[in-house]
Amino acid sequence: MTAARKVRKAVIPAAGLGTRFLPATKAVPKEMLPIVDVPTIQLVIDEAVRAGITDVVVINGRHKGAIEDHFDHAYELEHTLRERGNTKLADAMSAISTMVRLISVRQKQPLGLGHAVLCAREAIGDEAFAILLGDDLIDNDNDPGIAQLARVYEATGAGAIAIVEVPPGKEHMYGIVAGERDATGHMRIREMVEKPKPGTSPSRWAIVGRYVVPPTIWGYLAATKPGAGGEIQLTDALREVSRSPEGLYGVVVEGTRHDAGDRLGYLRANLAYAMKTDLRKDVIELCREVLATADKP
């Protein structure tokens, strides 16, 4: 690995309206919805920090000021906690404001994921960077999901994206890739399509919300025309990366993925993360109680 290939920066698109969680997201950014007692976006940023990323560019929209506030110092809160003798909690609140260098960039028009990433160009500069979607959580305490992709880029110079095999008939919900495996087991991507029509998918390997991309993607994003849904699709620019000399790998990331952008997936994530806390025994008992009465009229 060369120093030039070290992945130090990340982009988190967070300008969406969160319509699947209305009315909760009418006034609260969906990225601030808690997984147990931690905002979803904090878990995503924690993954990036544990992977060695120092700068995170959050692509914000209107009414998303709560995200910036959360990662700022809350002097009054910390002071009050210390006065009450709750030093441990005060230290935890203080640590949130110093966990990463946060840069907020406004996406002024909802022109798609590709456009959201392009909004970070000036803040990122001419270097490789990670993209983490706030709807996707990768639970791996030992080896952060984005770190697994960063290692592929740092070793090869090729872009790397997380992929999972989806059930038959679900391909139209995702960006789909196809290609051949190399000696490492990673897929050298040769084909890519955004949300293929039923029956036309080249495979069942779907892109999920973790990417590490070379700086050449900026030119491809800038040249990308509106695609599926009339939006500028990140997948279209990634397709060009896959055709470039650097190439693009699909990587099956180790860890448990939770789709926190789906209501059922969000509930599942809350249960899974609660099971890792001191609430574990109580959560198990609560689930037993709910299941025992589930079939009663």
Backbone hydrogen bonds in HBPLUS format (Angstrom, degrees):
<---DONOR---> <-ACCEPTOR-->    atom                        ^
c    i                          cat <-CA-CA->   ^        H-A-AA   ^      H-
h    n   atom  resd res      DA  || num        DHA   H-A  angle D-A-AA Bond
n    s   type  num  typ     dist DA aas  dist angle  dist       angle   num
A0005-ARG N   A0002-THR O   2.97 MM   3  5.41 149.9  2.06 109.3 118.4     1
A0006-LYS N   A0003-ALA O   3.18 MM   3  5.37 163.5  2.21 107.9 113.0     2
A0054-THR N   A0008-ARG O   2.89 MM  46  5.61 148.6  1.99 141.0 146.5     3
A0055-ASP N   A0008-ARG O   3.26 MM  47  6.53 164.3  2.28 157.8 160.0     4
A0130-ALA N   A0009-LYS O   2.93 MM 121  6.33 164.7  1.95 144.8 148.5     5
A0010-ALA N   A0055-ASP O   2.90 MM  45  6.33 142.6  2.04 153.6 165.4     6
A0057-VAL N   A0010-ALA O   2.76 MM  47  6.11 169.7  1.77 157.3 159.4     7
A0011-VAL N   A0130-ALA O   2.78 MM 119  6.19 145.4  1.90 143.0 153.1     8
A0132-LEU N   A0011-VAL O   2.99 MM 121  6.36 161.7  2.03 162.9 168.1     9
A0012-ILE N   A0057-VAL O   2.86 MM  45  6.20 161.5  1.90 154.6 156.4    10
A0059-ILE N   A0012-ILE O   3.00 MM  47  6.18 161.8  2.03 139.0 144.3    11
A0014-ALA N   A0059-ILE O   2.73 MM  45  5.26 145.6  1.85 139.5 147.5    12
A0021-PHE N   A0018-GLY O   3.02 MM   3  5.74 163.2  2.05 121.5 127.0    13
A0022-LEU N   A0019-THR O   3.36 MM   3  5.30 169.8  2.37 107.3 106.7    14
A0024-ALA N   A0021-PHE O   2.89 MM   3  5.77 113.8  2.34 139.7 143.0    15
A0025-THR N   A0021-PHE O   3.30 MM   4  5.79 143.4  2.45 113.4 121.7    16
A0026-LYS N   A0023-PRO O   3.02 MM   3  5.24 165.7  2.04 116.4 118.0    17
A0032-MET N   A0029-PRO O   2.86 MM   3  5.37 157.2  1.91 114.8 122.5    18
A0033-LEU N   A0030-LYS O   3.14 MM   3  5.31 163.8  2.16 106.5 111.6    19
A0041-ILE N   A0031-GLU O   2.95 MM  10  5.17 160.3  1.99 159.6 153.5    20
A0040-THR N   A0033-LEU O   3.02 MM   7  5.98 151.5  2.10 144.7 148.1    21
A0035-ILE N   A0038-VAL O   2.78 MM   3  5.33 167.6  1.79 146.0 146.2    22
A0038-VAL N   A0035-ILE O   3.23 MM   3  5.33 167.4  2.25 116.9 120.7    23
A0042-GLN N   A0039-PRO O   2.94 MM   3  5.33 132.1  2.18 107.8 121.2    24
A0043-LEU N   A0039-PRO O   3.35 MM   4  6.83 148.8  2.45 152.0 160.3    25
A0043-LEU N   A0040-THR O   3.10 MM   3  5.37 124.2  2.42 103.1 116.3    26
A0044-VAL N   A0040-THR O   3.21 MM   4  6.59 152.4  2.29 147.3 155.2    27
A0045-ILE N   A0041-ILE O   2.92 MM   4  6.12 161.7  1.95 147.8 152.4    28
A0046-ASP N   A0042-GLN O   2.84 MM   4  5.94 151.8  1.92 142.4 150.9    29
A0047-GLU N   A0043-LEU O   3.10 MM   4  6.35 148.9  2.20 140.0 147.1    30
A0048-ALA N   A0044-VAL O   3.17 MM   4  6.56 154.8  2.24 144.4 150.8    31
A0049-VAL N   A0045-ILE O   2.86 MM   4  6.15 161.2  1.89 155.8 160.7    32
A0050-ARG N   A0046-ASP O   2.94 MM   4  6.11 163.9  1.97 151.0 155.0    33
A0051-ALA N   A0048-ALA O   3.04 MM   3  5.09 138.8  2.21  97.2 109.6    34
A0053-ILE N   A0048-ALA O   3.10 MM   5  5.45 159.8  2.14 149.8 144.3    35
A0052-GLY N   A0049-VAL O   2.92 MM   3  5.22 163.0  1.95 114.1 117.7    36
A0101-ARG N   A0054-THR O   3.06 MM  47  6.12 165.5  2.08 155.4 158.2    37
A0056-VAL N   A0101-ARG O   2.96 MM  45  6.23 166.2  1.98 158.5 161.9    38
A0103-ILE N   A0056-VAL O   2.89 MM  47  6.14 164.0  1.91 159.3 159.7    39
A0058-VAL N   A0103-ILE O   2.78 MM  45  6.13 153.5  1.85 161.8 170.9    40
A0105-VAL N   A0058-VAL O   2.95 MM  47  6.19 167.0  1.97 161.2 162.3    41
A0060-ASN N   A0105-VAL O   2.69 MM  45  5.83 150.7  1.77 150.9 159.8    42
A0107-GLN N   A0060-ASN O   2.79 MM  47  5.97 166.1  1.81 176.4 172.4    43
A0067-ILE N   A0064-LYS O   3.11 MM   3  5.98 156.3  2.17 124.0 128.6    44
A0069-ASP N   A0065-GLY O   3.00 MM   4  6.26 165.5  2.02 155.3 160.0    45
A0070-HIS N   A0066-ALA O   2.95 MM   4  6.01 149.9  2.04 139.7 146.7    46
A0072-ASP N   A0069-ASP O   3.14 MM   3  5.08 163.7  2.16 106.5 109.5    47
A0078-GLU N   A0074-ALA O   2.93 MM   4  6.16 174.4  1.93 167.3 168.8    48
A0079-HIS N   A0075-TYR O   2.79 MM   4  5.89 163.9  1.82 156.3 161.3    49
A0080-THR N   A0076-GLU O   2.96 MM   4  6.06 160.3  2.00 145.4 150.9    50
A0081-LEU N   A0077-LEU O   2.95 MM   4  6.18 162.4  1.98 153.4 158.2    51
A0082-ARG N   A0078-GLU O   3.01 MM   4  6.24 157.7  2.06 147.9 153.6    52
A0083-GLU N   A0079-HIS O   2.93 MM   4  6.17 156.1  1.99 149.3 156.3    53
A0084-ARG N   A0080-THR O   3.06 MM   4  6.29 139.5  2.23 142.5 153.0    54
A0084-ARG N   A0081-LEU O   3.20 MM   3  5.14 127.2  2.50  91.5 105.1    55
A0086-ASN N   A0081-LEU O   2.83 MM   5  5.14 145.7  1.95 163.7 153.2    56
A0085-GLY N   A0082-ARG O   2.96 MM   3  4.95 158.6  2.01 103.6 109.6    57
A0090-ALA N   A0086-ASN O   3.11 MM   4  6.32 157.8  2.16 148.3 155.2    58
A0091-ASP N   A0087-THR O   2.84 MM   4  6.03 157.4  1.89 153.5 158.8    59
A0092-ALA N   A0088-LYS O   3.06 MM   4  6.31 149.0  2.16 140.4 149.1    60
A0093-MET N   A0089-LEU O   2.97 MM   4  6.27 152.2  2.05 148.3 155.1    61
A0094-SER N   A0090-ALA O   3.00 MM   4  6.23 156.1  2.06 147.1 153.8    62
A0095-ALA N   A0091-ASP O   2.94 MM   4  6.12 149.9  2.03 144.7 152.6    63
A0097-SER N   A0094-SER O   3.16 MM   3  5.61 130.2  2.42 106.5 117.4    64
A0098-THR N   A0095-ALA O   3.17 MM   3  5.26 149.6  2.26 101.0 110.1    65
A0111-LEU N   A0109-GLN O   2.91 MM   2  5.66 127.8  2.19 111.6  95.8    66
A0232-ILE N   A0111-LEU O   2.82 MM 121  6.06 172.8  1.83 158.6 156.2    67
A0116-ALA N   A0112-GLY O   2.98 MM   4  6.28 152.7  2.05 146.8 155.2    68
A0117-VAL N   A0113-LEU O   3.01 MM   4  6.31 161.3  2.04 155.7 158.8    69
A0114-GLY N   A0232-ILE O   2.84 MM 118  5.10 135.1  2.04 150.9 150.2    70
A0118-LEU N   A0114-GLY O   3.03 MM   4  6.22 157.5  2.08 143.5 150.3    71
A0119-CYS N   A0115-HIS O   3.03 MM   4  6.31 136.0  2.23 144.8 155.5    72
A0119-CYS N   A0116-ALA O   3.21 MM   3  5.27 133.1  2.44  95.5 107.7    73
A0120-ALA N   A0117-VAL O   2.93 MM   3  5.58 159.9  1.97 118.5 125.0    74
A0121-ARG N   A0118-LEU O   3.09 MM   3  5.40 168.2  2.10 118.0 119.8    75
A0124-ILE N   A0120-ALA O   2.91 MM   4  6.02 153.0  1.98 163.5 172.2    76
A0125-GLY N   A0121-ARG O   2.88 MM   4  5.86 171.0  1.89 156.8 159.8    77
A0129-PHE N   A0213-VAL O   3.11 MM  84  5.74 154.5  2.17 155.7 163.0    78
A0213-VAL N   A0129-PHE O   2.95 MM  84  5.74 162.8  1.98 168.1 166.0    79
A0131-ILE N   A0211-TYR O   2.81 MM  80  4.99 154.1  1.87 140.9 142.7    80
A0211-TYR N   A0131-ILE O   2.98 MM  80  4.99 146.9  2.09 149.1 152.9    81
A0133-LEU N   A0209-GLY O   3.01 MM  76  4.83 170.8  2.01 137.8 139.4    82
A0136-ASP N   A0133-LEU O   3.16 MM   3  5.76 156.6  2.22 115.4 121.8    83
A0260-ALA N   A0135-ASP O   2.62 MM 125  4.89 130.1  1.87 167.3 168.5    84
A0137-LEU N   A0258-HIS O   2.97 MM 121  5.06 162.6  2.00 149.7 154.7    85
A0258-HIS N   A0137-LEU O   2.83 MM 121  5.06 154.1  1.90 145.8 153.0    86
A0139-ASP N   A0256-THR O   2.77 MM 117  4.95 174.9  1.77 146.5 145.1    87
A0256-THR N   A0139-ASP O   3.11 MM 117  4.95 162.1  2.14 132.7 130.5    88
A0147-ALA N   A0144-PRO O   3.00 MM   3  5.22 127.1  2.29 102.5 117.0    89
A0148-GLN N   A0144-PRO O   3.23 MM   4  6.68 143.7  2.37 150.7 160.5    90
A0148-GLN N   A0145-GLY O   3.11 MM   3  5.33 128.0  2.40 100.6 113.3    91
A0150-ALA N   A0146-ILE O   2.94 MM   4  6.17 156.0  2.00 144.8 152.2    92
A0151-ARG N   A0147-ALA O   3.02 MM   4  6.20 151.8  2.10 146.9 152.5    93
A0152-VAL N   A0149-LEU O   3.08 MM   3  5.24 121.6  2.44  99.4 113.6    94
A0153-TYR N   A0149-LEU O   3.14 MM   4  6.56 162.0  2.17 155.2 159.2    95
A0154-GLU N   A0150-ALA O   2.82 MM   4  6.00 169.1  1.83 156.4 159.9    96
A0155-ALA N   A0151-ARG O   2.97 MM   4  6.00 140.3  2.13 139.9 149.0    97
A0156-THR N   A0152-VAL O   3.03 MM   4  6.07 146.4  2.14 146.6 155.0    98
A0157-GLY N   A0153-TYR O   2.65 MM   4  4.81 156.4  1.70 140.1 146.7    99
A0159-GLY N   A0247-GLY O   3.13 MM  88  6.39 151.1  2.21 152.5 143.6   100
A0249-TYR N   A0159-GLY O   2.81 MM  90  6.09 161.6  1.85 139.3 144.1   101
A0160-ALA N   A0212-VAL O   2.86 MM  52  5.22 162.7  1.89 152.5 158.0   102
A0212-VAL N   A0160-ALA O   2.76 MM  52  5.22 149.3  1.85 161.0 167.9   103
A0161-ILE N   A0249-TYR O   2.89 MM  88  6.31 154.2  1.95 158.2 166.1   104
A0251-VAL N   A0161-ILE O   2.83 MM  90  6.00 163.1  1.86 162.7 165.8   105
A0162-ALA N   A0210-ARG O   2.98 MM  48  5.41 166.1  2.00 155.3 154.1   106
A0208-VAL N   A0162-ALA O   3.02 MM  46  5.62 165.7  2.04 140.9 142.5   107
A0163-ILE N   A0251-VAL O   2.96 MM  88  5.71 153.9  2.03 136.8 138.2   108
A0164-VAL N   A0206-ALA O   2.91 MM  42  5.36 149.3  2.01 144.6 154.5   109
A0206-ALA N   A0164-VAL O   2.73 MM  42  5.36 166.1  1.75 165.0 160.1   110
A0166-VAL N   A0204-ARG O   2.87 MM  38  5.56 163.5  1.90 161.7 162.0   111
A0170-LYS N   A0167-PRO O   3.12 MM   3  5.75 154.7  2.18 143.0 143.2   112
A0173-MET N   A0170-LYS O   3.08 MM   3  5.80 167.0  2.09 123.7 127.4   113
A0174-TYR N   A0171-GLU O   3.14 MM   3  5.73 171.7  2.14 123.7 125.2   114
A0195-LYS N   A0174-TYR O   2.73 MM  21  4.91 137.1  1.92 121.3 133.6   115
A0207-ILE N   A0175-GLY O   2.82 MM  32  5.45 160.8  1.86 158.1 162.2   116
A0176-ILE N   A0193-VAL O   2.78 MM  17  5.38 164.9  1.80 164.2 161.9   117
A0193-VAL N   A0176-ILE O   2.89 MM  17  5.38 156.2  1.95 152.1 159.7   118
A0177-VAL N   A0205-TRP O   2.91 MM  28  5.69 162.0  1.94 161.4 167.4   119
A0178-ALA N   A0191-GLU O   2.93 MM  13  5.04 143.7  2.06 141.4 140.4   120
A0190-ARG N   A0178-ALA O   2.86 MM  12  5.99 167.1  1.88 147.7 152.1   121
A0191-GLU N   A0178-ALA O   3.02 MM  13  5.04 152.0  2.10 150.9 146.2   122
A0180-GLU N   A0188-ARG O   3.33 MM   8  5.48 139.8  2.50 141.6 139.6   123
A0188-ARG N   A0180-GLU O   2.74 MM   8  5.48 164.8  1.77 163.8 158.7   124
A0182-ASP N   A0186-HIS O   2.93 MM   4  5.82 149.1  2.03 158.1 167.1   125
A0185-GLY N   A0182-ASP O   3.00 MM   3  5.40 157.3  2.06 112.7 120.1   126
A0187-MET N   A0250-GLY O   2.95 MM  63  4.81 165.2  1.97 150.9 150.0   127
A0250-GLY N   A0187-MET O   2.74 MM  63  4.81 154.9  1.80 139.6 148.4   128
A0189-ILE N   A0248-LEU O   2.96 MM  59  5.76 158.2  2.01 158.8 165.2   129
A0200-THR N   A0197-LYS O   2.98 MM   3  5.62 152.8  2.05 151.5 150.3   130
A0210-ARG N   A0208-VAL O   2.74 MM   2  6.03 143.2  1.88 111.1 102.0   131
A0217-ILE N   A0214-PRO O   3.16 MM   3  6.08 171.6  2.17 125.1 127.7   132
A0218-TRP N   A0215-PRO O   3.18 MM   3  6.01 164.0  2.20 122.6 125.6   133
A0221-LEU N   A0217-ILE O   2.83 MM   4  6.06 162.1  1.87 160.3 165.0   134
A0222-ALA N   A0218-TRP O   2.94 MM   4  6.13 162.5  1.97 152.1 156.8   135
A0223-ALA N   A0219-GLY O   3.17 MM   4  6.30 138.8  2.34 137.4 147.4   136
A0224-THR N   A0220-TYR O   3.05 MM   4  6.09 114.5  2.49 138.6 154.3   137
A0224-THR N   A0221-LEU O   3.16 MM   3  5.09 151.7  2.25  99.7 108.2   138
A0227-GLY N   A0231-GLU O   2.63 MM   4  5.50 167.4  1.64 150.3 145.7   139
A0230-GLY N   A0227-GLY O   2.89 MM   3  5.25 146.4  2.01 142.9 139.0   140
A0231-GLU N   A0228-ALA O   3.46 MM   3  6.16 171.3  2.47 115.2 117.5   141
A0236-ASP N   A0233-GLN O   3.20 MM   3  5.50 131.5  2.45 101.8 112.6   142
A0237-ALA N   A0234-LEU O   3.09 MM   3  5.36 119.9  2.47 103.6 117.5   143
A0238-LEU N   A0234-LEU O   2.93 MM   4  6.25 158.3  1.98 154.4 161.6   144
A0239-ARG N   A0235-THR O   2.89 MM   4  6.10 145.0  2.01 146.5 155.2   145
A0240-GLU N   A0237-ALA O   3.07 MM   3  5.23 121.4  2.43  97.8 111.7   146
A0241-VAL N   A0237-ALA O   3.10 MM   4  6.53 148.8  2.20 144.3 153.5   147
A0242-SER N   A0238-LEU O   2.90 MM   4  6.23 152.8  1.98 150.2 157.3   148
A0243-ARG N   A0239-ARG O   3.23 MM   4  6.53 132.0  2.47 136.7 148.4   149
A0243-ARG N   A0240-GLU O   3.16 MM   3  5.11 133.7  2.39  94.5 106.9   150
A0244-SER N   A0241-VAL O   3.08 MM   3  5.08 153.2  2.15 102.4 110.8   151
A0262-ASP N   A0259-ASP O   3.30 MM   3  5.89 165.7  2.32 116.8 118.6   152
A0266-TYR N   A0262-ASP O   2.69 MM   4  5.84 150.0  1.78 157.9 166.9   153
A0267-LEU N   A0263-ARG O   3.06 MM   4  6.34 156.7  2.12 145.2 150.4   154
A0268-ARG N   A0264-LEU O   2.92 MM   4  6.16 157.9  1.97 148.6 155.3   155
A0269-ALA N   A0265-GLY O   2.89 MM   4  6.10 154.1  1.96 144.4 151.2   156
A0270-ASN N   A0266-TYR O   3.04 MM   4  6.33 157.1  2.09 147.5 153.1   157
A0271-LEU N   A0267-LEU O   3.05 MM   4  6.37 159.7  2.09 150.1 155.0   158
A0272-ALA N   A0268-ARG O   2.88 MM   4  6.10 165.9  1.90 153.9 158.1   159
A0273-TYR N   A0269-ALA O   2.89 MM   4  6.03 168.4  1.90 155.9 158.5   160
A0274-ALA N   A0270-ASN O   2.93 MM   4  5.93 150.3  2.02 140.9 149.8   161
A0275-MET N   A0271-LEU O   3.02 MM   4  6.20 142.6  2.16 143.9 153.1   162
A0276-LYS N   A0273-TYR O   3.03 MM   3  5.26 154.6  2.10 104.2 112.3   163
A0277-THR N   A0274-ALA O   3.06 MM   3  5.32 165.1  2.08 113.6 116.2   164
A0280-ARG N   A0277-THR O   3.25 MM   3  5.82 165.2  2.27 119.7 120.5   165
A0283-VAL N   A0279-LEU O   2.80 MM   4  5.92 156.2  1.86 164.7 172.4   166
A0284-ILE N   A0280-ARG O   3.01 MM   4  6.27 162.8  2.04 155.8 159.7   167
A0285-GLU N   A0281-LYS O   3.09 MM   4  6.32 160.2  2.13 146.2 151.4   168
A0286-LEU N   A0282-ASP O   2.83 MM   4  6.00 154.6  1.89 144.9 152.6   169
A0287-CYS N   A0283-VAL O   2.87 MM   4  6.12 160.1  1.91 153.3 157.7   170
A0288-ARG N   A0284-ILE O   3.07 MM   4  6.32 154.2  2.14 144.4 151.4   171
A0289-GLU N   A0285-GLU O   2.99 MM   4  6.27 154.7  2.05 148.1 154.9   172
A0290-VAL N   A0286-LEU O   2.94 MM   4  6.22 162.3  1.97 154.3 158.7   173
A0291-LEU N   A0287-CYS O   2.90 MM   4  6.04 165.1  1.92 150.5 155.0   174
A0292-ALA N   A0288-ARG O   2.92 MM   4  6.00 148.7  2.02 142.7 151.3   175
A0293-THR N   A0290-VAL O   3.22 MM   3  5.45 137.0  2.42  99.4 110.4   176
A0294-ALA N   A0291-LEU O   3.27 MM   3  4.92 153.6  2.35  94.1 101.9   177
A0296-LYS N   A0293-THR O   3.21 MM   3  5.34 157.2  2.26 105.3 112.2   178
